[in-house]
Amino acid sequence: MKKLLYTSSAMFFLTLSYGGSIDEGKILFENKCTACHTTTRPATLEAMNSLIAPPMQGVMRHVNMAFGYDKKAAIAFIKDYTLNPSKEKALCMPQKIDRFGLMPSQKGVVSPEELDKISNYLAAAY
């Protein structure tokens, strides 16, 4: 049992050390994105009314619909839109932009390396 625990722990830390694991992307997403985006739609109207950005579940539904589940294209879109958002690029319904406003650019907030990990996590998780 101890051997299994040591092996699992070593693999976990090697994965983090040698970059880009889905788990690392999830951690970055939680630290960088969930201040605005919840992961799922809130269960109550009160919670829904308190949102400051659309839930990521809905955002990724629109991304997946737009790109037909082409993960490479979805990842490229996420990276571009996160740094250079515009109404013309937005995939959501216009009333969502009316409600939440346009997402502010995350230039200087998230590094290209972090954005790569976050976008890969989103494409894999949703």
Number of C-alpha atoms within 10 A of each C-alpha: 6 7 8 9 10 11 11 12 12 11 12 13 10 12 15 13 11 8 12 17 17 20 15 18 22 19 14 18 21 15 10 17 17 14 11 14 19 18 17 12 15 14 8 8 8 9 10 13 9 9 16 14 19 21 18 19 17 16 17 19 14 16 24 17 12 13 14 11 14 13 17 13 15 22 23 13 16 22 18 14 18 17 19 14 17 13 12 6 11 17 16 16 9 11 9 14 15 9 12 12 13 14 18 12 15 17 11 8 11 17 12 13 10 17 23 17 23 29 24 23 22 20 20 12 11 15
